[in-house]
Amino acid sequence: MKKYLVTGGAGFIGSNIAFALLEERKASVTVLDNFSSGNYKNLLGFPGEVVTGDIRNRDWAARVGKVDAIFHEAAIVDTTVSAQREMMETNVDAFRNVLDFALETGVKRVVYASSAATYGNGPTPMREDTVPDPENVYGFSKAIMENVARGFAALHPEITLVGLRYFNVYGPREYYKGKMASMMFQLYNQMKAGKRPRIFKFGEQVRDFVYVKDIVRGNLNALDAEKSCVCNLGSGRPGNFNEVVEALNKAMKTDLAPEYFDNPYSFYQQKTQADLRNAKAFLNYSPEWSLEHGVADYVKIMEKTKI
């Protein structure tokens, strides 16, 4: 039986990956999390091992032991954090700890979370060969992570490193992300309370919204990638925030008009769209969920979930 480590496994995407590995790959899964932003409720019913530790040091290595592959999801994901040193130590220096652990214990594959934030307000559709131009230190930290991975892979070709640039992910188990939860989740809660959904003027900002079930599929497919690479993971079919409200109204059987307000952020991506050619070629990735169907599925899950 294969054994996998998921760092940040009590978080949104990490917990979804952990359960999918158990269910679809019939693997042994160990979750590593410091439970600062991850939540134990995301792991209710999880039959695998949970190790409490911080990727910024190596006090967890002996407790994790030998694994076949690592899914590295642990990070600061709040794009509004401006503390540069904290961001770089957590997202970049700690990534080096994970890679050193992989090298020392014979791990042959590391799949790690990067971000569409590396692109900033670059041209769309966004391609992986574009020079990174992030709007914030979060995006910068992810771009430098990719540099670290590229250098590591060159020195250690026996280890395959797959970086996945996530676009705007939404879906089950994001409930504990606070202000960093997707607009789908935040607007759903407003509308569930009978309030008009609040979005920036005039709802025309475009995002590549991707359902977490597609993100999980891309991660699992990365286990079979033939070489180290960096790939976008998105839907490839961007939508705007007015369309999100429309999809929520349809799924919730409501008719609430948006309430528009001024965007307070100067560092704001106006449009994101993933070019998926690399993902298709290297990961055999093809997203299955449209915005309308993803939102409808998510609403059904939220209506049955005690949050």
Buried (B, 14 or more C-beta within 10 A) or exposed (E): EEBBBBBBBBBBBBBBBBBBBBEEBEBBBBBBBBEEBBBEBBBEEBEBBBBEBBBBEBEBBEEBEEBBBBBBBBBBBBBEBEEEEBBBBBBBBBBBBBBEBBBEBEBEBBBBBBBBBBBBBBEBBBBBEEEBEBBBBBBBBBBBBBEBBBEBBEEBEEBBBBBBBBBBBBBBBBBBBEEBBBBBBBBBBBBBEEEBBBBBEEBEBBBBBBBBBBBBBBBBBBBEBEEBBBBBBBBBBBBBBBBBBBBBBBBBEEEBEBEBEEEEEEBEBEBBBBBBBBBBEBBEBEBEBBBBEBBBBBBEEBEEEEE
